């Protein structure tokens, strides 16, 4: 059947409505049915997801994986919705938000190590690292989106080269800053002095 969902081997699966019901039964309270996704994006337009799941614990991911395997539904992981345009027809699959699971970050200014979850907003992390005199991520202050979304959509500053944030030199007469040049990385990653 043309347009029918297929499993990983390319074989047609059950009709979308049957697959959605099967996944919803497995997901239980984790699943919301027929949720508007457009309002969750920066463009604020678009259709609905057959199922929406917001995971808050690692155990939720195991349940989600089981639902995907059984139903054969396609999955889209939604970050902060930057640069995402949802079709008016919607998404006949499972949209997953991991924001509650991966929205934390840690900054050790002394060692220069930054650990950031995939859902951390790029501008927030850029400001926080700059406030601790770590350089190399300033370019991200005006980029909407998140660490993980930036990786998924390749929204990396073209002028940036992969490097690690650096502590400021703090030498007298200098601004205490070194040139920017770090690229975002998915979480959890370790950044620090070379």
N, C-alpha and C positions, 0 to 999 in steps of 0.2 A: 504494500500500500504506500503510495507516494506521500512523503512527509511524515510517515509514522516514525516514532522514536525507534532507534535500533540499539541493541546491546553492543558490547565491545567487539563482538565478532561480526557485526553487521546484520544480524538476524532481527527481523521486526519483533518488537515487544508488544505487550498488551496495549490496548487503546490508551491514550493519555489519561482519560478519566479513571480508568481502572488502575493505572500505574500511580496516579496521584492518590487515589483512595488507599492503595497498598502502602505507599510511603507514609501517608498521614497516620495510618493505623500503627505503624512501627514507631513513628516519632511521638505520638501521643500529644502531651501538652507542649512539647517543643515546637510543634508545627502550627502555623496560622495559614488558613486556606484563603486563596484569592485576595492577596494583599497588594494594594497599589504601591508600585516601586518608584514610579516617576518622582513623587514627592521626596524620596530619599536621596535624590541626586541634585547636583548643583543646577541643572537645567530645569528641574521641577516639572518635567513632562514625561509622558509615556504610560504604558499599560501596567497590568498587574502580573504578579507571579502566581503560578498555580499554588505553590507552597513557599512560605517564608519561615526561616528558622534562625533564631538568634541564639548562638551557643555562648554559654557563660562558664562552662567547665570542660575539661578535657574528656570526661566521660560522655558528654553530649556529642562529641565528634565520633565516638565509637558507634553510638546509636544512629547518627546521621549516615555513617559509612554503610551500616547494615541496610538502612532504608534505600540508599542509592543502589546498592548491589541487588536487592530484591526487586525494586521497581524499574530499574534501568533508566530513570529520569536523568536528564542533563542537570548539571549543577553550575551555578555562577556564584562566586564568592564576592560579596559586595563590601567594599571598603567604605570610604566616606562619600562615594558617589561622584567624585570629580571626574570630568571628562567622560562621563558615561551617559549614553543616550539610549533610553529604553524604547523599543518599538511600541507603537500604539496598540498593536495586537497582543502585547505582553510577552511573557516567557512561560512556556509550558514545561516548567521544570521546578527545581528547588533553588531559591535564592538564599544564600547563607550569609549572615552577618556575624563576624567574629570580634566586633568592636569591644564587647564587654570582656572578652578573653585576652585581648592583646593591646590594651590601651595604656599600658604602663611603661615608664622609662626610668633608668637610673643613670646618674652622671657622677663620676668620680673625678672632680677637677684636678686633684693632685696627680693621679696617674694618667688622666686624659682618656679614661675608658668610659664609653657610652654604650649602654644596652637599651634598646628601644623595641617595643612591640610593633607589629605590622600596622596597627591601627593608630599609632601616634601621629598626630598632625605634623606635617613638615614644618609649618611656620612656628609652631609651639616649640618643637625640638631645636630649631635654628635659634630662636630667641633665648632659650634656656642654656644652650651651649655657649652662645656669645656672652651671656651674663656671667658665665663662669670662666671667661677669658679663653675659651677653646675656639679655635678658628678652623676654617675649612668648610663650614656648612652654611655660611651666611647667605649664599645664593638661594637657599630654600625658604627664606623668610616670606617671599611673595608667591610661593607656589602652593596652590590649593591642593589638598589631598593628604595622603598618608605615606608613611615609609613603605608599606607593602604595596599600596596602590601605585606609587611612583615606580616601583620595580616592575609591577605587572604591566603597566602601560608605557614603560620606558620614558617616564617623565623626568629624566635626569638632565640637569643643566648641561647643555652641549659644551660649554666652556670648561666644565669641571673635569678633572681627571681623577681616577680612583686613587684615593689616598686616605690617610687617617687624620682626624682632627688633631690639631697641635695645641699645646699650651702656649700662651703668649710668652714672648721673651722677657717682657717686663723691664727691658734695659732702659736706663735713663735717657730721656730725649726722644724715645721712640713712642709710637702709638700703642705699643704693647701687642700689636696684632701682626700676624703673618698673612701672606696672600691666601685667599680662599682656593679650594680645589678639591673638595671631597665629594664623592658621589654617595647617594643614599644606598643603603643595603637593607635587605629584609631582616627581620628580627628572628631570633636573637643573634646578634653579631657582636663581636668584640672590636672596639676601636681603641686605639691608644698610641702612644709614641712609638716610633719605629725602633 
